[in-house]
Amino acid sequence: LDAYYIDRHQTTNGAWEPFGLYQMPGAHDRTHTVPVLGPAAEPVMYMNSDAAVEYCKWAGMRLPSEAEWEKAARGPDGRPYPWGWDPPAVAAAPGQLMPLWLPSPYGVEGTVDGVLEHVADRFDGILSECCGGLTIKGCGNTWDRRPEADGGNPTPWTGCRCALSAAA
């Protein structure tokens, strides 16, 4: 992978709000569905992949590729979980579950316990020319699955984080 930067946290309602209000007016407009806004520090949810692409462009960034998201979440050694090699029940002390909010080796948070996230391409590595069929990453029981999103339809419990290619 080429060098890149990725947001440490998922896009929050507070970060989304200026874009959502001024770039995507009208919650009933199916082309530009506005995610449900909650507390400012909480991740945006119910975002469609079109909105994720447009938000990252507006922020001067882009969606990360599936491979970039994976590396940021799993670390340089490809560990199965951000905290290491053992599943949650094994990695924690006896009688306790591993806190799923632990950051990856790169400091990226919310890859296991946050909302699902849109990425810029499909799992097979074919960059999507439009917004349909993008892979969704992260969050609990989807950690090792790679469902696809429908570009114009909002996806429940789904938001994004943005990335930026490092300057050469």
N, C-alpha and C positions, 0 to 999 in steps of 0.2 A: 504494500500500500504506500502511496505517496503520503508525505507528512500532511497532517490536518489538525485542526482544533475542533473540539466538540463541546457543547454546553455541558457543564457539570450537572445541571438540574434540568428537568423537563420544563417546557414552556409553562409559565404560571398564568393564572387569570390576570394578574396585575400587568405582566408583560404583554399579554394578548389584547387587553382592553383598548389601547389606542388604535391598534390595527383593526380590531373587530368593529369598533364604532365608526371609524372613518373610511375604511376600505371595503367593508362588507356590510352595508346597511340592510336592514330588513330581515328579521329572524324567520320570516315565512318565505323568503326567496330561496327556492330549492337549489339554485345555481350557487348561491353564496350563503350556505347555512351557517349561522353564527352558533358557536358552541355555547353550552350553558355556562354562564359565569357564576363562580362561587367566590369563596374568600380569595383575596389577592395572592396569598402565598401558596395556594393549592394549585396543582396542575390543571391545565385546561382539559376538559373532557368533551366527548361527543363531537370531535373534529373530523371532518372528512379529509381525504388525502389531497384534494384540490386546495383546500384551505391551508393545510400544512405546507404545501409547496409555496403558495403565495405568501404566507406569513414569513417563512424563512427568507424569501426574496426581499420582502419589505424590510426585514431586519438586516439586510446586507449579507445574508448567508445563504445556505442551501440545506436541504435535508441530507443527513449522512447516508452513505451507501449502507447496504446490509452488512458488508464486510467491515466497514468502519465502526458501525454500531457494535458488532460482535467483538472487535478488538478492544474497544473502549470498555465494554462490559466485562469481558473475560480476562483482559490483561495480555501481556506479551507472550505468556506461556500457554495461552489457550485453555486455561482452567475451566472446568465445567460450571463453576459458580464464582461470583465476584470475590468471595471470601476464601476460596481455595478449591480443593479437590473432593471434599466430603459433602454429601447431601446435608440439608439442614438438620435432620434428626441426629446425624452422626457428628457433625461439626460442633454442636453445642455441648455444654456440660450436661451430664446425666439429669434427666427430668426437665430440661429446658430446650426450647426450639431456638435455632439460630436466628438472630434478628435479621430479617431480609432486607433491611434498609442499609446494611453495610456497604460502603463504597467499593468500587473496583480498585485494582492497584493504581489506576490512573486518577482516582478521586471522583469518578463518575458515579452519581447516586441515582437510585430509583429504577434500576434496570430489572429488578426482581419484584419489588413491592409497589411500584408506582402504577401509573396508568399504562396501557398499551401505547406503542409509539409507531408512527408511520416512518418508513425509510424510503430512500429514493429509487430503489430498484427491487427486482424480484430476487428470490433466493437463488435462482439459477444464474444470477449475475448479469442478466440481460437488462440493461438500463431501459427503463420505460420511456417511450417518446411522449406519452401523455400521462395522465395521472391515474388511470385505471390499473388495477392489478398490482398495486404496490404491496410489499410485504409489511406486516405488522409485527413488532418485536416486543419482548419483555413481559413483565408482570406475571408472577405466580405460575398458574398452570399452563401458560403459553410460552414459558421460558425456552423450551426446546421445540416448540412447534412454530410454524411460519405461515399463519393464515394470510390470505390476501384481502385487500380492501377494495371497495368499489369507489372510484374517484369522487363522484358527486354526492354519494349518500353518506350521511354522518354515521360514524362507527361508534357504538356505545363504549364508554370507558377508554377512549383512544385520544391521544394528543400527539405531541412531537417534542423533539429537541432539535436544535440546528447545529450545523457544522460549517467549517470554513477551511478551504484549502490553504495550507501554509505558503507564504510567498517564497518563490524560488530564489 
